Amino acid sequence: MNLDSREWLETDGLGGFASGTVGGVRTRRYHGLLVVATTPPTGRMMLVNGFDAWVETPEGRVNLSTQRYLPDVLHPDGFWRLDQFHADPWPTWRWRLTDGADVTQEIFIPRGSPRAIVRWHITGKQTPAKLFVRPLLSGRDYHQLHHENPSFNFNAETSDAGVVTWHPYLGVPGIRSRSNGTYSHDPVWYRSFLYLEERSRGLDDTEDLASPGLFEFDLGAGEAIWIVEASTAPETTETPTELGMRLRHGESERRRAFPSRLHRNADHYVVKRGDGCTIVAGYPWFTDWGRDTFIALRGICLATGRLTTARRILLEWADTVSEGMLPNRFPDEGHAPEFNAVDASLWFVIAVHDLLRAGDGSRSITDAHRRRLLVAVDQILRGYVRGTRYGIHLDTDGLLAAGVPGQQLTWMDAKVGDEVVTPRVGKPVEVQALWLNALAFAARDSAEWRRLFERGLALFQAKFWNPQRSCLYDVVDVNHRPGQMDGSLRPNQIFAIGGLPVQLITGERAHQIVDTVERSLITPFGLRSLAPGDRGYTPRYEGTPASRDHAYHQGTVWPWLMGAFVEAWVRVRDNTRAARMEARDRFVRPLVGELDRLSLGHLPEIADAEAPFTPRGCPFQAWSMGELLRLLSVTQAD
C-alpha cells in the first residue's frame, strides 16, 4: 500500500475540516484531525494535528498509526496490519489484531459544528484489548508549521464527565476532548515530523507537535468514542458515548439523503458565510474566491437542483459590489476584500442568469430575491461601462478592455515576484464571451443593453478569428495596442462556443475551433492551459514555488475546463442524443474515472500536461467537482 498517495476529506460546513492519507501518514502541513474556522469560513486554525494509537492484547501490542520523521523514517508500523480502508460514508480503517479479531476505526465530522469524532470497535472474535490514544496538538495558523517552544501550555482541565480541555496558546480556541476512556496527563514533545508533499513543493517540511497526555479505553468492554472540538462548540449534558452515537446517526442520515456519492462529496464545498453561505474554492488551503464560487455554483447547486442554496450564496455576494466589481477573494479576518478580477463579477451575472432560469416559477426565488440580484447585475454592467479599477472599461468597439502592468486580472493569475506570468492585458477572449453573455442576459429587458450586445458581438466575431490556426486569438489589442494579437493556443476561446448560455461563434468556424482545441489541448483529466509547442509550454507542474507558478497556466491541465469544452463539442453537433452519448463516453467517463486517483471521491485542481497526467495542486477543488456535475447534466440522454 502506498502510504502517501490517496487522501480523504471531512468538512464541518463552516470552513473547518479534517484530512489525511489512506495509510495514516500525514504528508501535508494541512493534514489534521481538527482544523476549525474561527471566522467562518476563514481564520482557520490547526488544533489537533493527529494522534498515535495502539492496542494491547494478551498476544502483544498492535500499532494502528504511522508517522514519518526525519530523515525519512516511518514509525510506528501501523500500516503493516492495515487490512482495509473505505471512504464512504466516511473514512474507515480496519486492522488485523489477532487471528479472527479486527479493530475498526472511523473518523467523521458532523455538519455545523467545529468537532471531529473518532470511533473504534472490535469486530470478529472478541478478545481482551486496551486501546491507547496519544493526541498530537499545535494550535497554529493552518498555513504555518509548529516547533517546540516554552510557551506551549500543556495544562489540562478535567471533569468527571470525561471532558478534558487544553488551552495551547493565548488567542487560540481551546481544545475540548470528550471520551468514554480515562485520561492520564503526561506532557511530551514529538519532534521532527516530515511532510513529503511540502518537501516536493519546495516548502518547509518539518514540524514538532505537543502531546499533553494519554487516553486509555477498554475495547474488550465496548466501543471507544473520542470527540475533539473547539471550545466554541455547543456544550452538552450528554455522555461522550451518547453524543457520539447521536451525531453519528444524524450525520449518517444526512449523507444518505444525497442521490449519489458525487452529490454528497460536492456538498463539502458549501459553507457558512455571515447569515448566508458561500462555496470554498478548495481544500485544504483555499477559502472562498468570487470567480471559483460562481463557476462551481452552477454544478454544485444548480445542476443538482439546490436552488435555495444557490440563491443564498448569490444574495450573500450581491451586497459586495463595489464600482461594478465583486471581490475576487475574502482574505482572513483583518484584511480587506481583494477586488482584482475582471471576470469574477461577470461569472456572478452568469450564475444569476442560470439561477433565475432554473427557478422560473419556483417559490425558492421570490420577487424580492429577483430584484436584489438584478440590481447587483445592473451595478456590475454600469460599473464596467463607466470604467473601474485596473483599466477595466467598455471600449469604443463594444468590447471590454482590462489590465494594467503588474496586475493579473483573469483566471490565469500566476505571479512570481513582480512578474505576471500570463498578463493578458487588453481584451482576453473569455472575458469578451462573459461580457457579451452578461449583456445578452440584461438585453431581455433593455434596448440599451441589446444595442451594446449586438455591436460587441459583431466586433468580437470579426476581431478574434485567427485564420492561421483555425481558432480564436487569446487576446486582441494586447497591452491596449489596437491590432496587436496574442495567437497562443489556449483553452479560453472555448467559452465562445460552450460553457455559457449564449453561443457566440457558430457554423464552420465553431467546428474548427472545437477541433483545434480537441487536437491540441484535450487530455483525460481536462484541458491543457497552453498547447505543446507554443512558447513557454511546460509539461510538468513541479519544483520550487516559483517554477510551479511559472507552469501553472503554461500547459498544466485544468479539469474544470472540461465542462465548457464538452458543451461546445456537443453544441457543434447540434446537441443530438447521439452526440451527448458519445461525449459522455469519450470525455466524461474518463474524468469520472479520475475521482479516486488522488483525492477520494473528488477531483483535484490541476494535473501535469503530459502522461501520466499526475494530479497536482489543491487535491479537493470545487470548480472541478462543479463542472463535472454540470457535465453529467449536459450529456444526459434526454
C-alpha positions as a printed Julia matrix, in Angstrom:
638×3 Matrix{Float64}:
   0.0     0.0     0.0
   1.3     3.49   -0.88
   1.03    5.39    2.39
   1.49    8.78    0.79
  -0.97    8.66   -2.09
  -4.76    8.9    -1.83
  -6.27   11.47    0.52
  -9.58   11.68    2.35
 -11.57   14.74    3.43
 -14.19   15.52    6.08
 -15.67   19.03    6.49
 -17.88   20.83    9.0
 -19.8    23.26    6.75
 -18.1    26.2     8.47
 -14.78   26.14    6.64
 -13.14   23.67    9.02
 -12.07   20.17    8.05
 -10.1    17.0     8.75
  -7.91   15.37    6.15
  -5.19   12.77    5.77
  -3.96    9.83    3.73
  -5.34    6.31    3.48
  -2.24    4.89    5.17
  -2.46    7.41    8.01
   0.85    9.16    7.32
   0.46   12.93    7.29
   2.21   14.26    4.19
   1.0    17.89    4.26
   1.04   20.64    6.87
  -2.72   20.73    6.29
  -3.37   17.13    7.26
  -5.06   17.08   10.64
  -7.94   15.85   12.74
  -9.35   19.2    13.82
  -8.94   22.34   11.7
 -11.51   24.99   12.66
 -12.57   28.25   11.01
 -12.63   30.92   13.71
 -14.4    33.42   11.39
 -16.33   31.07    9.1
 -15.17   30.25    6.53
 -11.81   31.94    7.23
  -9.45   32.24   10.17
  -8.56   28.56   10.11
  -6.55   27.12   12.97
  -4.94   23.69   13.2
  -5.82   22.49   16.7
  -5.37   18.7    16.63
  -2.87   17.51   14.03
  -3.38   13.81   14.65
  -2.7    11.07   17.16
  -0.75    7.94   17.85
  -2.89    4.9    18.64
  -2.17    1.29   19.57
  -3.95   -1.72   21.02
  -2.58   -4.05   23.66
  -3.89   -7.62   23.75
  -2.71  -10.77   25.56
  -0.72  -11.52   22.39
   1.11   -8.18   22.43
   0.94   -4.64   21.07
  -0.6    -3.77   17.7
   0.08   -0.27   16.34
  -2.74    1.49   14.49
  -0.89    4.64   13.43
   2.15    5.56   11.38
   4.14    8.81   11.35
   7.03    9.93    9.18
  10.02   11.52   10.9
  13.35   12.96    9.73
  15.43   11.88    7.91
  12.73    9.65    6.35
  11.69    7.11    8.95
   8.26    5.51    9.35
   7.26    4.81   12.93
   5.3     3.11   14.38
   4.33    0.34   11.98
   0.51    0.54   11.96
   0.36    0.34    8.19
   1.67   -3.26    8.23
  -1.53   -4.62    9.77
  -3.9    -2.31    7.9
  -6.26   -4.69    6.18
  -8.96   -2.5     4.66
  -9.99    1.11    4.06
 -13.08    2.72    2.58
 -14.19    6.35    2.41
 -17.97    6.01    2.37
 -19.91    7.29    4.15
 -16.75    8.48    5.96
 -13.14    7.31    6.33
 -13.0     3.85    7.92
  -9.95    1.66    8.56
  -9.67   -1.97    9.7
  -6.55   -3.56   11.2
  -5.92   -7.22   11.92
  -5.41   -7.66   15.67
  -5.16  -11.42   16.04
  -6.45  -14.43   14.16
 -10.18  -13.83   13.91
 -10.21  -10.37   15.55
 -10.01   -6.94   13.92
 -10.26   -3.37   15.13
 -12.14   -0.77   13.1
 -11.58    2.99   13.27
 -13.94    5.65   11.89
 -13.41    9.4    11.58
 -16.26   11.75   10.72
 -17.27   15.37   11.18
 -20.93   16.23   11.81
 -22.27   19.15    9.82
 -22.45   22.51   11.52
 -20.07   22.36   14.48
 -16.27   22.54   14.9
 -15.66   18.98   16.08
 -14.37   15.63   14.86
 -15.36   12.2    16.12
 -13.22    9.07   16.18
 -14.76    5.68   16.98
 -13.03    2.32   17.47
 -14.57   -1.1    17.96
 -13.56   -4.75   17.72
 -15.09   -6.91   15.02
 -14.97  -10.69   14.7
 -13.79  -12.72   17.67
 -13.99  -10.78   20.93
 -10.69  -10.52   22.74
  -9.38   -8.56   25.73
  -7.92   -5.33   24.33
  -6.85   -1.96   25.67
  -6.73    0.98   23.27
  -4.27    3.82   23.89
  -4.52    7.18   22.1
  -1.99   10.0    22.38
  -3.23   13.28   20.79
  -0.79   15.5    18.87
  -1.57   19.21   19.2
  -0.32   22.52   17.85
  -2.81   25.41   17.92
  -1.31   27.18   14.89
  -2.44   29.01   11.81
  -3.17   26.23    9.33
  -0.7    27.61    6.78
   2.2    27.63    9.24
   4.33   24.97   10.93
   4.78   24.41   14.66
   8.03   23.94   16.59
   8.94   23.11   20.15
   8.81   26.2    22.34
   8.44   27.06   26.05
   5.17   28.99   25.51
   3.06   25.96   24.77
   0.62   25.37   27.64
   0.35   21.67   28.45
  -2.04   22.16   31.38
  -5.3    20.24   31.22
  -8.67   21.0    32.76
 -10.52   17.77   33.56
 -14.04   16.89   34.69
 -15.82   13.8    35.92
 -17.89   13.75   32.71
 -14.96   12.59   30.59
 -14.12   16.11   29.39
 -10.54   17.33   29.11
  -9.74   20.86   27.9
  -6.4    22.28   26.76
  -5.51   25.91   26.02
  -2.27   25.73   23.99
  -1.8    29.48   23.45
  -3.46   32.77   24.3
  -5.76   33.88   21.5
  -6.21   30.34   20.17
  -9.5    28.47   20.66
  -9.37   25.94   23.45
  -9.38   22.25   22.55
 -12.04   20.2    24.27
 -11.85   16.42   24.37
 -14.77   14.17   25.28
 -14.25   10.44   25.61
 -15.52    7.32   27.31
 -11.94    6.46   28.27
  -9.64    7.64   31.02
  -7.06   10.41   30.68
  -3.58   10.42   32.14
  -1.62   13.67   32.0
   1.84   13.02   30.56
   3.26   16.0    28.61
   5.83   15.29   25.92
   7.08   16.81   22.67
   7.08   14.77   19.45
   9.82   16.19   17.25
  10.74   16.32   13.56
   7.66   15.11   11.71
   8.43   15.1     7.99
   5.82   16.11    5.38
   6.84   14.84    1.97
   4.26   16.82   -0.02
   5.62   20.03    1.47
   9.15   18.96    0.55
   8.1    18.21   -3.02
   6.56   21.7    -3.25
   9.83   23.31   -2.18
   8.44   24.45    1.18
   9.39   23.98    4.84
   8.59   20.37    5.65
   9.25   19.56    9.33
   7.22   20.14   12.46
   7.18   19.47   16.22
   3.93   18.68   17.99
   2.89   18.63   21.64
   1.19   15.69   23.31
  -0.26   16.56   26.72
  -1.32   13.07   27.79
  -2.73    9.66   27.05
  -6.25    8.22   26.75
  -6.98    4.6    27.62
 -10.09    2.66   26.53
 -11.26   -0.86   27.3
 -12.12   -2.08   23.8
 -12.98   -5.53   25.1
 -15.87   -4.0    27.05
 -17.27   -1.99   24.14
 -16.57    0.7    21.58
 -14.29    3.66   22.21
 -15.54    7.18   21.47
 -13.23   10.19   21.28
 -14.6    13.62   20.35
 -12.31   16.61   19.83
 -13.81   20.05   19.35
 -13.07   23.73   19.58
 -14.14   25.25   22.87
 -16.68   27.28   20.85
 -18.66   24.09   20.08
 -22.03   23.75   21.84
 -21.95   22.41   25.39
 -23.98   19.31   26.22
 -25.04   17.21   29.21
 -24.89   14.01   27.15
 -22.22   11.47   27.9
 -19.48   11.18   25.25
 -20.98    7.88   24.09
 -24.49    9.36   23.82
 -23.24   12.45   22.0
 -21.03   10.45   19.64
 -23.75    7.99   18.7
 -26.38   10.7    18.25
 -24.1    12.68   15.96
 -23.11    9.54   14.09
 -26.74    8.59   13.44
 -27.69   12.13   12.39
 -24.74   12.51   10.05
 -25.37    9.08    8.54
 -28.98   10.04    7.78
 -27.94   13.4     6.33
 -25.44   11.81    3.96
 -27.83    9.05    2.95
 -30.26   11.68    1.64
 -27.93   12.65   -1.23
 -28.71   10.87   -4.5
 -25.09    9.86   -5.17
 -21.59    9.85   -3.77
 -20.67   12.69   -6.13
 -23.53   14.84   -4.86
 -22.58   14.09   -1.28
 -18.94   14.98   -1.78
 -19.8    18.17   -3.65
 -21.66   19.31   -0.53
 -18.31   19.6     1.3
 -17.66   22.88   -0.53
 -20.85   24.64    0.59
 -20.08   26.53    3.81
 -21.46   29.25    6.04
 -20.59   32.9     5.49
 -22.37   35.55    7.57
 -26.1    34.93    7.54
 -25.85   33.1     4.23
 -23.43   30.7     2.64
 -20.7    30.5     0.04
 -18.5    27.93   -1.7
 -14.97   27.17   -0.6
 -12.74   27.07   -3.68
 -10.81   24.04   -2.47
  -9.4    22.11    0.45
  -7.11   22.26    2.22
  -5.71   25.75    1.53
  -8.31   27.82   -0.35
 -11.18   29.8     1.17
 -13.97   31.31   -0.93
 -12.97   33.1    -4.12
 -15.54   35.0    -6.15
 -14.66   33.54   -9.53
 -14.46   29.98   -8.2
 -17.67   30.32   -6.23
 -19.8    31.39   -9.19
 -18.34   28.81  -11.55
 -18.66   25.96   -9.04
 -22.18   27.0    -8.03
 -23.55   26.17  -11.46
 -22.76   22.49  -10.94
 -22.73   22.03   -7.18
 -26.05   23.83   -6.69
 -27.93   24.42   -9.94
 -27.22   21.14  -11.74
 -28.27   19.32   -8.56
 -31.47   21.28   -8.0
 -30.26   23.08   -4.87
 -31.85   26.39   -5.83
 -32.3    27.7    -2.31
 -28.61   27.19   -1.56
 -27.65   28.89   -4.85
 -29.93   31.81   -4.03
 -28.43   32.22   -0.55
 -24.91   32.21   -1.98
 -25.64   34.79   -4.66
 -27.53   37.04   -2.26
 -24.63   36.87    0.2
 -22.31   38.15   -2.55
 -24.79   40.59   -4.15
 -24.27   43.26   -1.5
 -20.49   43.33   -2.02
 -20.5    45.07   -5.43
 -18.02   47.95   -5.47
 -17.53   50.12   -8.57
 -19.0    47.33  -10.66
 -16.68   44.68   -9.2
 -17.18   41.8    -6.82
 -14.36   40.65   -4.55
 -12.13   38.02   -6.03
 -11.2    36.86   -2.56
 -12.06   37.38    1.08
  -8.77   37.07    2.98
  -8.68   36.02    6.6
 -10.01   38.34    9.29
  -8.46   41.78    9.45
  -7.82   42.18    5.73
  -9.97   44.0     3.19
 -11.61   42.06    0.32
  -9.49   41.91   -2.82
 -11.08   43.43   -5.95
  -8.58   42.18   -8.52
 -10.5    40.1   -11.06
 -12.14   41.3   -14.25
 -14.19   38.12  -14.67
 -15.5    37.39  -11.14
 -18.35   39.89  -11.49
 -19.25   38.55  -14.93
 -19.36   34.97  -13.65
 -21.76   36.26  -10.99
 -24.06   37.56  -13.74
 -23.94   34.17  -15.49
 -24.79   32.41  -12.22
 -27.71   34.77  -11.64
 -28.95   34.09  -15.16
 -28.79   30.34  -14.6
 -30.47   30.56  -11.2
 -33.38   32.68  -12.44
 -33.85   30.41  -15.43
 -33.81   27.29  -13.26
 -36.05   28.91  -10.64
 -38.64   30.31  -13.04
 -41.96   29.63  -11.34
 -40.27   28.23   -8.24
 -41.16   29.55   -4.81
 -37.49   29.36   -3.86
 -36.91   32.61   -5.82
 -39.25   35.42   -4.72
 -39.77   38.75   -6.48
 -37.71   40.42   -3.74
 -34.84   37.99   -4.32
 -35.03   38.58   -8.06
 -34.93   42.37   -7.62
 -31.87   42.25   -5.34
 -29.99   40.06   -7.78
 -30.91   42.15  -10.81
 -29.88   45.34   -9.03
 -26.44   43.79   -8.49
 -26.28   42.75  -12.15
 -27.12   46.31  -13.25
 -24.48   47.75  -10.91
 -21.88   45.44  -12.43
 -22.71   46.29  -16.03
 -22.91   50.03  -15.45
 -19.72   49.99  -13.41
 -17.89   48.31  -16.29
 -19.36   50.72  -18.85
 -18.26   53.71  -16.76
 -14.86   52.19  -16.11
 -13.44   50.83  -12.88
 -10.26   49.56  -11.26
  -7.22   48.35  -13.22
  -8.24   49.92  -16.51
 -11.43   47.87  -16.87
 -13.73   49.75  -19.24
 -16.01   49.46  -22.25
 -14.02   50.32  -25.35
 -15.43   52.1   -28.39
 -15.8    48.78  -30.24
 -18.27   47.47  -27.65
 -15.74   45.05  -26.16
 -14.32   45.07  -22.66
 -10.73   46.21  -22.21
  -8.87   45.43  -19.0
  -5.48   45.39  -17.42
  -2.54   47.43  -16.22
   1.13   46.42  -15.97
   1.97   44.23  -12.98
  -1.58   43.11  -12.23
  -3.2    39.77  -13.11
  -6.97   40.06  -13.64
  -8.08   36.87  -15.4
  -8.27   33.33  -14.05
  -4.76   32.8   -15.43
  -3.43   34.75  -12.48
   0.0    33.35  -11.53
   2.54   35.89  -10.35
   6.19   35.32   -9.38
   7.56   38.32   -7.52
   6.7    41.28   -9.71
   6.36   39.13  -12.82
   2.84   38.34  -14.04
   3.34   35.05  -15.87
   0.31   35.42  -18.18
  -0.53   39.15  -18.08
  -3.18   39.07  -20.83
  -3.64   42.84  -20.77
  -6.04   44.05  -23.44
  -9.16   42.1   -24.47
  -8.94   38.46  -23.32
 -11.21   36.15  -25.28
 -13.13   34.55  -22.38
 -13.7    37.98  -20.81
 -15.43   39.06  -24.02
 -17.5    35.87  -24.03
 -18.57   36.55  -20.43
 -19.23   40.24  -21.14
 -21.37   39.53  -24.19
 -23.3    36.83  -22.34
 -23.92   39.27  -19.49
 -25.18   41.87  -21.98
 -27.44   39.29  -23.63
 -28.98   38.5   -20.24
 -29.6    42.17  -19.47
 -30.82   42.82  -23.03
 -34.03   40.89  -22.42
 -35.48   43.96  -20.7
 -33.38   46.78  -22.13
 -32.88   48.15  -25.62
 -29.74   49.88  -24.34
 -28.06   46.59  -23.46
 -29.38   44.97  -26.64
 -27.59   47.56  -28.8
 -24.35   47.07  -26.9
 -24.63   43.3   -27.22
 -25.25   43.35  -30.98
 -22.42   45.76  -31.63
 -19.97   43.89  -29.41
 -20.9    40.52  -30.91
 -20.21   41.71  -34.47
 -16.82   43.11  -33.5
 -15.96   40.02  -31.48
 -16.63   37.69  -34.39
 -14.59   39.88  -36.73
 -11.61   40.63  -34.48
 -10.91   37.33  -32.76
 -10.74   34.9   -35.69
  -7.21   33.59  -36.25
  -7.14   32.08  -39.76
  -3.56   30.78  -39.39
  -4.53   28.42  -36.56
  -8.25   27.97  -37.31
  -9.21   29.19  -33.86
  -9.59   32.39  -31.85
  -6.87   34.71  -30.64
  -6.37   34.51  -26.89
  -6.08   38.3   -26.51
  -6.64   41.09  -29.01
  -5.41   44.67  -28.7
  -2.64   43.35  -26.46
  -1.42   45.94  -23.95
  -4.21   48.19  -25.3
  -2.47   48.49  -28.66
  -5.07   48.2   -31.44
  -4.37   45.35  -33.83
  -1.77   43.58  -31.69
  -2.8    39.94  -31.25
  -1.77   37.08  -28.97
  -2.03   33.9   -31.01
  -1.19   31.48  -28.18
  -3.31   28.37  -28.43
  -5.12   28.32  -25.1
  -8.45   26.89  -23.91
 -10.07   30.25  -23.09
 -11.6    30.51  -26.56
 -13.89   27.55  -25.89
 -16.2    29.83  -23.88
 -17.26   31.46  -27.14
 -19.0    28.19  -28.01
 -19.63   26.23  -24.81
 -19.86   26.76  -21.07
 -22.02   29.9   -21.29
 -25.71   30.39  -22.12
 -25.2    32.16  -25.49
 -23.03   30.6   -28.2
 -21.12   33.45  -29.85
 -19.43   31.57  -32.71
 -21.45   29.18  -34.87
 -21.17   27.3   -38.12
 -17.93   26.1   -39.66
 -15.72   28.33  -37.55
 -17.19   26.84  -34.37
 -16.39   23.35  -35.67
 -12.82   24.38  -36.46
 -12.3    25.9   -33.02
 -13.56   22.8   -31.23
 -11.45   20.56  -33.47
  -8.33   22.66  -32.84
  -8.85   22.62  -29.09
  -9.52   18.88  -29.08
  -6.45   18.15  -31.17
  -4.0    20.18  -29.06
  -5.42   20.65  -25.58
  -7.64   17.76  -24.54
  -6.42   15.16  -22.02
  -8.32   12.6   -19.91
  -8.01   14.98  -16.94
  -9.17   18.19  -18.62
  -7.75   20.82  -20.96
  -4.15   21.97  -21.17
  -3.73   25.66  -20.47
  -1.31   26.01  -23.41
  -0.67   23.86  -26.44
   2.5    21.78  -26.73
   4.97   23.58  -28.94
   3.76   27.05  -28.02
   6.27   29.38  -26.43
   6.53   28.79  -22.69
   4.84   25.38  -22.74
   5.74   23.45  -19.57
   4.88   19.72  -19.37
   5.24   19.27  -15.59
   3.98   21.24  -12.61
   6.71   20.6   -10.07
   9.71   22.01   -8.22
  10.02   25.24   -6.26
   7.07   27.61   -5.74
   8.47   29.86   -8.49
   8.85   27.04  -11.02
   5.37   25.75  -10.23
   3.83   29.2   -10.6
   5.56   29.58  -13.96
   3.99   26.28  -15.07
   0.54   26.97  -13.61
  -1.06   28.21  -16.84
   1.62   27.23  -19.32
   0.38   23.76  -20.22
  -0.82   22.47  -16.84
  -4.15   20.66  -17.18
  -7.3    22.07  -15.55
 -10.27   19.68  -15.06
 -12.82   22.5   -14.68
 -12.34   23.49  -18.33
 -13.75   20.15  -19.45
 -17.27   21.46  -18.79
 -17.07   24.22  -21.39
 -15.26   22.02  -23.89
 -17.75   19.14  -23.76
 -20.69   21.52  -24.03
 -19.05   23.15  -27.07
 -18.31   19.72  -28.58
 -21.97   18.74  -28.2
 -23.3    22.07  -29.48
 -21.4    21.95  -32.77
 -23.01   18.54  -33.29
 -26.47   20.08  -32.9
 -26.9    18.78  -29.34
 -28.23   15.45  -30.58
 -28.75   12.49  -28.28
 -26.03   10.6   -30.14
 -23.57   13.47  -29.61
 -24.34   13.62  -25.9
 -23.84    9.89  -25.51
 -20.58    9.96  -27.44
 -19.35   12.9   -25.37
 -20.16   11.08  -22.16
 -18.22    8.02  -23.31
 -15.22    9.9   -24.71
 -14.76   12.72  -22.21
 -16.92   12.4   -19.11
 -16.37    8.79  -18.12
 -12.56    9.08  -18.16
 -12.87   12.14  -15.92
 -15.17   10.25  -13.54
 -12.55    7.52  -13.51
 -10.07   10.0   -12.01
 -12.23   10.63   -8.92
 -10.24    8.31   -6.66
  -6.77    8.69   -8.13
  -5.56   11.31   -5.65
  -8.47   12.62   -3.59
 -11.09   10.04   -2.71
 -14.39   10.91   -4.39
 -13.12   14.31   -5.54
 -11.19   15.93   -8.39
  -8.02   17.96   -7.86
  -7.24   21.43   -9.07
  -4.75   20.55  -11.81
  -2.61   17.83  -13.39
   0.59   17.6   -15.39
   0.26   18.37  -19.1
   1.83   15.07  -20.18
   1.15   11.42  -19.38
   0.62   10.03  -16.83
  -1.11   13.37  -16.08
  -0.13   13.26  -12.41
  -2.65   15.13  -10.23
  -1.19   18.28   -8.7
  -2.14   21.37   -6.77
  -5.07   21.51   -4.41
  -6.36   17.92   -4.03
 -10.03   18.83   -3.45
 -11.23   21.54   -5.87
 -14.76   22.96   -6.01
 -14.97   24.06   -9.63
 -13.53   20.74  -10.81
 -16.36   18.96   -8.98
 -18.97   21.53  -10.01
 -18.19   21.32  -13.7
 -18.22   17.52  -13.56
 -21.72   17.62  -12.08
 -22.79   20.11  -14.74
 -21.23   17.88  -17.41
 -23.29   14.92  -16.28
 -26.37   17.09  -16.79
 -25.21   18.43  -20.18
 -24.61   14.91  -21.51
 -27.85   13.35  -20.32
 -29.6    11.24  -22.95
 -32.89   13.15  -22.72
